[in-house]
Amino acid sequence: MPTSPSGARWFAACALVAVVATVATGLARTPPATPATGISSVYDANCASCHGKDGRGDGPAAGLLDPAPRDFTRGVYKFRSTSSGSLPGDDDLVRVISAGLPGTSMPAWKSRLTGAQIGALVSYVKTFSPRFAKERPTPITMAPPVAASAGGIDKGRKVYSDLACGACHGDTGSRSGAVAAALEDERGRAIRAADLTQPWMFRGGATAADIYIRVKTGIDGTPMPAFADTAKDADLWNLANYVASLGRKPTWKMNADELKAQYERDRTEAAANPGARGRYLVATLGCAHCHSPVDADGREMPGLTFAGGQKFRLAVWGDVVAANLTSDNETGIGRLSDDDLKRAFTRGIKRDETRMLPFPMGWPAFASLSDPDQNAIVAYLRTIPPVTNVIPAPVRLNIAAYLSAKFQMLILGRDYPLVIFAGNAGSAGNGTGRAPAAGR
């Protein structure tokens, strides 16, 4: 059960919950170095927080992560050197565990685990899906590389057009102008096509050979198809060289003028697609961390993402329950105006004019968001499917209990815990949690 710092720092620590959630959204937990014990212990210590103890991709941190952790029980893997629909080879799994996946919360474990532990983890992960006991990987045949050249890149540009790559990635590879922007994975979760101008974010590698493998094998579980039977190997190599040529300079290597120009391009793209910008901001700010209830193991409860119902006990302030952010008209935000929503998350003022505490909802920090970003958040929240979940009003301590708790905290130095309850405190059939949630 999490506890707060003692003394005057308590208020500041609670106010920083939103910042902690933001960090958690982008980074997986980094545990201490793991001793070479049983492989299940290695998995539990390093992998289960995201992928779950049973490999279902439902660990306590899963609800914070975008993209979501892999569900190993499905036996569907994105980054392989095997044909579309095939299981990955052991070398593919070793590579992902060792090098990680840029742009995701999957870190590189090669500096934390030994080669023997990584190899054992590969064998252990394979036990989660029955496919590995019944099927064998079918590796692709790598054609001889085609060296990059001006003429070859021109040919690759034509292949890019002929294969309609721009429908998802945009004509310039930056996703700008892409007509297929609303993409989903095999489980119906929203995803985005890669920005081909940012090679440092390529999860399967950024070399021409890596790109050749991606376009030849596809990315299973996503709309990215395999082109092994659609284009000749020479065309796929030219396409890979063309995609590799699209990479721009990363921001950390730009000068001031280049940064200004890049940020202006980013603002223009965000203005053209506010919903996508809002989705990015909501994920980055960790809104689902508080507005989605968790079970006793700290896992997000199915069907209640953004539906509120997460109950917090805030020492002397009593109990509060996170709001329903879905588009439901009666219990969510469906009937709230845009101004109502922005006033709530930037000024802490509810529609009934009552005020929120500045924690755990970090509205003082959100007050610094630009107007376009505030509008983008609202635009995205409007797209969240409705979930009926009536949220109870806050419960405050009576005056005697309040004064007693304040005396103990401020004078006697008692450290009060910040309690996060398991279960849905709303009306959607789960009842108020009775015990603190694990991992929150």
C-alpha positions as CSV (number, residue, x, y, z in Angstrom):
1,M,0.0,0.0,0.0
2,P,1.6,3.3,-1.1
3,T,2.3,5.9,1.6
4,S,3.0,9.6,1.4
5,P,6.1,11.5,2.6
6,S,5.9,12.9,6.1
7,G,5.3,16.5,7.1
8,A,4.7,19.4,4.8
9,R,5.9,17.4,1.8
10,W,2.7,15.4,1.8
11,F,0.7,18.0,-0.1
12,A,3.4,18.3,-2.8
13,A,3.7,14.6,-3.2
14,C,0.0,14.2,-3.7
15,A,0.0,17.0,-6.2
16,L,2.7,15.3,-8.2
17,V,0.6,12.1,-8.7
18,A,-0.2,13.2,-12.3
19,V,3.5,13.8,-13.0
20,V,4.3,10.3,-11.8
21,A,1.6,8.9,-14.0
22,T,3.1,10.8,-16.9
23,V,6.5,9.2,-16.4
24,A,4.8,5.7,-15.9
25,T,3.1,6.1,-19.3
26,G,6.4,6.3,-21.2
27,L,8.7,4.0,-19.1
28,A,8.5,0.4,-17.9
29,R,9.6,-0.3,-14.4
30,T,13.3,-0.8,-14.1
31,P,13.9,-3.4,-11.3
32,P,17.2,-4.1,-9.6
33,A,19.6,-6.5,-11.2
34,T,18.0,-10.0,-11.1
35,P,20.0,-12.9,-9.7
36,A,20.2,-16.1,-11.8
37,T,17.4,-18.0,-10.1
38,G,14.5,-20.0,-11.5
39,I,13.3,-18.6,-14.8
40,S,9.8,-18.1,-13.5
41,S,11.3,-15.8,-10.8
42,V,13.2,-13.9,-13.5
43,Y,10.0,-13.4,-15.5
44,D,7.9,-12.4,-12.4
45,A,10.6,-9.9,-11.4
46,N,11.1,-8.3,-14.8
47,C,8.2,-9.0,-17.1
48,A,5.0,-9.7,-15.2
49,S,4.4,-6.0,-14.2
50,C,3.6,-5.3,-17.9
51,H,2.8,-8.7,-19.5
52,G,1.0,-10.3,-16.5
53,K,1.9,-13.4,-14.5
54,D,0.1,-15.5,-17.0
55,G,1.5,-13.7,-20.1
56,R,-1.9,-12.2,-21.1
57,G,-0.5,-8.6,-21.4
58,D,-2.6,-7.5,-18.4
59,G,0.0,-6.7,-15.8
60,P,-0.5,-3.9,-13.3
61,A,1.3,-1.4,-15.5
62,A,-0.5,-2.5,-18.7
63,G,-3.2,0.1,-18.5
64,L,-0.6,2.9,-18.5
65,L,1.2,1.8,-21.6
66,D,0.7,2.8,-25.2
67,P,1.2,0.6,-27.1
68,A,-0.1,-2.1,-24.8
69,P,2.2,-5.0,-23.8
70,R,2.1,-8.1,-25.9
71,D,-0.3,-10.9,-24.9
72,F,1.9,-14.0,-25.2
73,T,-1.0,-16.4,-25.0
74,R,-2.2,-15.4,-28.5
75,G,1.0,-16.4,-30.2
76,V,0.9,-13.4,-32.5
77,Y,4.2,-11.5,-32.8
78,K,4.9,-8.4,-34.8
79,F,8.7,-8.3,-35.4
80,R,9.9,-11.5,-36.9
81,S,12.1,-12.8,-39.7
82,T,9.5,-15.4,-40.5
83,S,6.6,-15.4,-43.0
84,S,3.3,-13.7,-42.3
85,G,1.2,-15.7,-39.8
86,S,4.2,-17.7,-38.7
87,L,5.6,-17.9,-35.2
88,P,8.8,-16.0,-34.6
89,G,12.1,-17.8,-34.4
90,D,14.1,-17.9,-31.1
91,D,16.6,-15.4,-32.6
92,D,13.7,-13.0,-33.2
93,L,12.6,-13.2,-29.5
94,V,16.2,-12.9,-28.3
95,R,16.6,-9.8,-30.3
96,V,13.5,-8.1,-29.0
97,I,14.3,-9.0,-25.3
98,S,17.9,-7.9,-25.7
99,A,17.5,-4.7,-27.7
100,G,14.0,-3.7,-26.7
101,L,11.5,-1.9,-28.9
102,P,12.2,1.8,-29.4
103,G,9.1,4.1,-29.0
104,T,7.5,1.6,-26.5
105,S,7.8,0.7,-22.9
106,M,9.8,-2.4,-23.7
107,P,13.4,-1.7,-22.6
108,A,16.6,-3.4,-23.7
109,W,17.3,-6.1,-21.2
110,K,20.8,-7.0,-22.4
111,S,22.4,-4.8,-19.7
112,R,20.2,-6.2,-16.9
113,L,20.0,-9.9,-17.7
114,T,22.6,-12.5,-18.8
115,G,22.5,-14.2,-22.1
116,A,21.5,-17.4,-20.4
117,Q,18.6,-15.7,-18.6
118,I,17.4,-14.1,-21.9
119,G,17.6,-17.5,-23.6
120,A,15.6,-19.1,-20.7
121,L,13.1,-16.3,-20.9
122,V,12.5,-17.1,-24.6
123,S,11.7,-20.7,-23.7
124,Y,9.5,-19.6,-20.8
125,V,7.5,-17.1,-22.9
126,K,6.8,-19.7,-25.5
127,T,5.0,-21.9,-22.9
128,F,2.2,-19.3,-22.7
129,S,0.9,-20.2,-26.2
130,P,0.0,-23.7,-27.4
131,R,1.0,-22.7,-30.9
132,F,4.7,-23.3,-30.1
133,A,4.0,-26.9,-29.2
134,K,2.2,-27.5,-32.5
135,E,3.8,-25.3,-35.1
136,R,7.3,-24.5,-36.3
137,P,8.5,-21.1,-37.6
138,T,8.9,-20.6,-41.3
139,P,11.9,-18.3,-41.9
140,I,11.8,-16.1,-45.0
141,T,14.6,-16.3,-47.6
142,M,16.6,-13.1,-47.7
143,A,17.4,-12.0,-51.2
144,P,20.8,-10.4,-51.9
145,P,20.9,-6.8,-50.8
146,V,20.5,-4.0,-53.4
147,A,22.8,-1.1,-52.6
148,A,21.3,2.3,-52.2
149,S,21.7,4.6,-55.1
150,A,19.9,7.7,-56.5
151,G,18.3,5.6,-59.2
152,G,17.3,2.8,-56.8
153,I,15.7,5.3,-54.4
154,D,13.7,6.7,-57.3
155,K,12.5,3.2,-58.1
156,G,11.7,2.7,-54.4
157,R,9.6,5.9,-54.5
158,K,7.5,4.4,-57.3
159,V,7.1,1.1,-55.4
160,Y,6.0,3.1,-52.3
161,S,3.3,4.7,-54.5
162,D,2.3,1.5,-56.3
163,L,1.8,-0.4,-53.0
164,A,-0.2,2.5,-51.6
165,C,2.1,2.9,-48.6
166,G,1.0,6.5,-48.4
167,A,-2.5,5.6,-47.4
168,C,-1.3,4.9,-43.9
169,H,2.1,6.6,-43.8
170,G,1.3,9.7,-45.8
171,D,2.9,10.7,-49.2
172,T,6.0,11.9,-47.5
173,G,6.2,9.1,-44.8
174,S,5.4,11.5,-42.0
175,R,1.7,10.4,-41.7
176,S,0.6,13.8,-42.8
177,G,-2.4,13.5,-45.2
178,A,-2.8,9.8,-44.6
179,V,-6.3,8.7,-45.5
180,A,-6.2,5.6,-43.3
181,A,-5.6,7.3,-40.0
182,A,-8.1,5.4,-37.8
183,L,-6.2,2.1,-37.5
184,E,-6.7,-0.7,-35.1
185,D,-4.8,-3.8,-34.0
186,E,-6.2,-7.4,-34.0
187,R,-7.8,-6.7,-30.6
188,G,-9.6,-3.5,-31.7
189,R,-7.2,-1.1,-30.0
190,A,-6.3,2.2,-31.7
191,I,-2.8,2.3,-33.2
192,R,-0.9,4.6,-35.5
193,A,1.2,3.8,-38.5
194,A,4.9,4.5,-38.1
195,D,6.2,7.9,-38.9
196,L,8.8,7.0,-41.5
197,T,10.7,10.2,-41.0
198,Q,11.7,9.1,-37.5
199,P,13.9,6.0,-37.9
200,W,15.0,6.1,-34.3
201,M,11.5,5.0,-33.4
202,F,11.5,2.0,-35.8
203,R,10.7,-0.9,-33.4
204,G,12.1,-3.6,-35.7
205,G,15.3,-1.7,-36.6
206,A,16.1,1.2,-38.9
207,T,18.6,-0.3,-41.4
208,A,17.6,-1.1,-44.9
209,A,17.8,-4.8,-44.1
210,D,15.5,-4.3,-41.1
211,I,13.0,-2.4,-43.3
212,Y,13.2,-5.0,-46.1
213,I,12.2,-7.7,-43.5
214,R,9.3,-5.6,-42.3
215,V,7.8,-5.0,-45.7
216,K,8.4,-8.6,-46.7
217,T,6.9,-10.3,-43.6
218,G,4.4,-7.6,-42.5
219,I,3.6,-6.8,-38.9
220,D,1.2,-9.5,-37.7
221,G,-1.7,-8.2,-35.6
222,T,-1.8,-4.9,-37.4
223,P,-3.0,-3.6,-40.8
224,M,0.6,-3.7,-42.1
225,P,0.5,-6.5,-44.7
226,A,3.3,-8.7,-46.0
227,F,4.4,-7.9,-49.5
228,A,6.4,-11.1,-50.1
229,D,3.8,-12.3,-52.6
230,T,3.0,-8.8,-54.0
231,A,6.4,-7.4,-55.0
232,K,9.7,-8.7,-56.3
233,D,12.6,-8.8,-53.9
234,A,14.5,-6.2,-55.9
235,D,11.5,-3.9,-55.6
236,L,11.3,-4.5,-51.8
237,W,15.0,-3.7,-51.4
238,N,14.5,-0.5,-53.4
239,L,11.5,0.3,-51.2
240,A,13.6,-0.3,-48.1
241,N,16.3,2.0,-49.3
242,Y,13.7,4.7,-50.2
243,V,12.1,4.5,-46.7
244,A,15.6,4.6,-45.1
245,S,16.2,7.8,-47.1
246,L,13.2,9.6,-45.6
247,G,14.7,9.9,-42.1
248,R,15.0,13.4,-40.9
249,K,17.5,14.9,-38.4
250,P,16.4,14.1,-34.8
251,T,15.5,17.1,-32.7
252,W,18.5,16.6,-30.3
253,K,20.8,17.3,-33.3
254,M,18.9,20.3,-34.6
255,N,20.0,23.9,-34.3
256,A,17.6,26.6,-33.0
257,D,16.2,27.5,-36.5
258,E,15.7,23.9,-37.4
259,L,13.9,23.3,-34.1
260,K,11.6,26.2,-34.7
261,A,10.7,24.9,-38.1
262,Q,10.1,21.4,-36.8
263,Y,7.9,22.6,-34.0
264,E,5.9,24.7,-36.5
265,R,5.4,21.6,-38.6
266,D,4.3,19.6,-35.5
267,R,1.8,22.4,-34.6
268,T,0.4,22.4,-38.1
269,E,-0.1,18.6,-38.1
270,A,-1.7,18.7,-34.6
271,A,-4.1,21.4,-35.7
272,A,-5.1,19.3,-38.7
273,N,-5.8,16.2,-36.6
274,P,-6.8,17.4,-33.0
275,G,-8.2,14.0,-32.1
276,A,-4.9,12.2,-32.7
277,R,-3.1,15.0,-30.8
278,G,-5.5,14.6,-27.9
279,R,-5.1,10.8,-27.8
280,Y,-1.3,11.4,-27.5
281,L,-1.7,13.9,-24.7
282,V,-4.2,11.8,-22.8
283,A,-1.8,8.8,-23.0
284,T,1.2,10.8,-22.1
285,L,-0.5,12.5,-19.1
286,G,-1.6,9.1,-17.8
287,C,-5.3,10.0,-17.5
288,A,-6.3,6.3,-17.6
289,H,-4.1,5.6,-14.5
290,C,-6.7,7.3,-12.3
291,H,-9.9,7.2,-14.4
292,S,-9.9,3.4,-14.9
293,P,-10.6,1.1,-11.9
294,V,-8.2,-1.8,-11.1
295,D,-8.7,-5.2,-9.6
296,A,-7.0,-6.6,-6.5
297,D,-3.9,-7.3,-8.5
298,G,-3.7,-3.8,-9.8
299,R,-4.9,-4.7,-13.3
300,E,-7.2,-2.4,-15.2
301,M,-10.7,-3.8,-15.1
302,P,-12.0,-4.9,-18.5
303,G,-14.6,-2.7,-20.2
304,L,-14.1,0.2,-17.7
305,T,-11.2,2.1,-19.3
306,F,-11.8,5.8,-18.7
307,A,-15.2,5.0,-17.0
308,G,-14.0,6.3,-13.6
309,G,-14.8,4.5,-10.4
310,Q,-11.3,4.4,-9.0
311,K,-11.6,5.2,-5.3
312,F,-8.9,7.1,-3.4
313,R,-8.7,7.7,0.4
314,L,-6.8,11.0,1.0
315,A,-6.1,11.0,4.7
316,V,-7.8,14.1,6.2
317,W,-9.7,14.9,3.1
318,G,-11.8,11.8,3.0
319,D,-12.7,9.6,0.0
320,V,-12.9,10.7,-3.7
321,V,-13.8,8.6,-6.7
322,A,-12.4,9.4,-10.2
323,A,-14.9,10.8,-12.7
324,N,-16.3,8.9,-15.7
325,L,-14.6,10.4,-18.8
326,T,-16.5,8.3,-21.4
327,S,-19.0,10.0,-23.7
328,D,-22.0,8.6,-21.8
329,N,-24.7,11.3,-21.6
330,E,-26.0,10.5,-18.2
331,T,-22.9,9.4,-16.2
332,G,-20.0,10.6,-18.3
333,I,-19.1,13.8,-20.1
334,G,-21.6,13.5,-22.9
335,R,-23.8,16.5,-21.8
336,L,-20.9,18.7,-20.7
337,S,-19.8,21.6,-22.9
338,D,-16.3,21.9,-24.1
339,D,-15.8,24.9,-21.7
340,D,-17.2,22.8,-18.8
341,L,-14.5,20.1,-19.5
342,K,-11.7,22.6,-19.9
343,R,-12.6,24.4,-16.8
344,A,-12.6,21.1,-14.9
345,F,-9.2,19.9,-15.9
346,T,-7.4,23.2,-15.9
347,R,-9.1,25.0,-13.0
348,G,-10.6,22.2,-10.9
349,I,-14.1,23.6,-11.1
350,K,-17.0,21.2,-11.6
351,R,-20.2,21.9,-13.5
352,D,-22.0,22.4,-10.2
353,E,-19.4,25.0,-9.2
354,T,-17.8,22.9,-6.5
355,R,-14.0,22.7,-6.4
356,M,-11.7,19.7,-6.8
357,L,-8.7,19.1,-4.5
358,P,-5.5,19.8,-6.4
359,F,-4.7,16.1,-6.0
360,P,-4.9,13.3,-7.2
361,M,-6.3,15.2,-10.2
362,G,-3.4,17.4,-11.2
363,W,-5.4,20.3,-12.6
364,P,-2.9,23.0,-11.5
365,A,-0.3,21.4,-13.8
366,F,-2.8,21.1,-16.7
367,A,-3.6,24.8,-16.5
368,S,-0.4,25.5,-18.4
369,L,-1.6,23.5,-21.4
370,S,-2.0,25.6,-24.5
371,D,-5.5,26.3,-25.9
372,P,-5.0,24.1,-28.9
373,D,-3.9,21.2,-26.6
374,Q,-6.8,21.7,-24.3
375,N,-9.1,21.6,-27.3
376,A,-7.3,18.5,-28.6
377,I,-7.9,16.7,-25.3
378,V,-11.6,17.5,-25.4
379,A,-11.8,16.3,-29.0
380,Y,-10.3,13.0,-28.0
381,L,-12.4,12.5,-24.9
382,R,-15.5,13.0,-27.1
383,T,-14.5,9.8,-29.1
384,I,-14.3,7.5,-26.1
385,P,-17.3,5.1,-26.3
386,P,-20.0,5.6,-23.6
387,V,-19.9,3.4,-20.5
388,T,-22.7,3.8,-17.9
389,N,-21.0,4.1,-14.5
390,V,-22.6,6.4,-11.9
391,I,-19.9,7.9,-9.8
392,P,-20.6,8.6,-6.1
393,A,-20.0,12.0,-4.5
394,P,-16.9,12.5,-2.4
395,V,-17.2,11.5,1.3
396,R,-15.7,14.0,3.7
397,L,-14.6,13.5,7.3
398,N,-16.8,15.1,10.0
399,I,-15.2,18.0,11.8
400,A,-14.0,16.0,14.8
401,A,-12.3,13.4,12.7
402,Y,-10.9,16.0,10.4
403,L,-9.3,18.0,13.3
404,S,-8.0,14.8,14.9
405,A,-6.4,13.7,11.7
406,K,-4.9,17.1,11.1
407,F,-3.4,17.2,14.6
408,Q,-1.9,13.8,14.2
409,M,-0.4,14.6,10.8
410,L,0.9,18.1,11.5
411,I,1.8,18.0,15.2
412,L,2.5,14.4,15.9
413,G,4.1,13.7,12.5
414,R,1.9,10.7,11.6
415,D,2.5,9.4,8.1
416,Y,-0.9,8.8,6.5
417,P,-1.1,6.4,3.6
418,L,-2.6,7.4,0.2
419,V,-4.9,4.4,-0.3
420,I,-6.1,3.3,-3.7
421,F,-8.9,0.8,-3.5
422,A,-9.5,-2.2,-5.8
423,G,-12.7,-2.6,-7.6
424,N,-15.1,-0.1,-9.2
425,A,-16.7,2.3,-6.8
426,G,-19.2,3.3,-9.4
427,S,-22.5,1.6,-10.4
428,A,-21.2,-0.8,-13.1
429,G,-21.6,-4.0,-11.1
430,N,-18.4,-4.3,-9.1
431,G,-19.1,-2.4,-5.9
432,T,-16.7,-0.4,-3.8
433,G,-13.3,-2.0,-3.3
434,R,-12.5,-3.1,0.2
435,A,-8.8,-3.6,0.1
436,P,-6.0,-1.5,-1.4
437,A,-5.0,-2.4,-5.0
438,A,-1.6,-4.0,-5.6
439,G,0.9,-2.0,-7.5
440,R,-0.9,1.3,-7.3
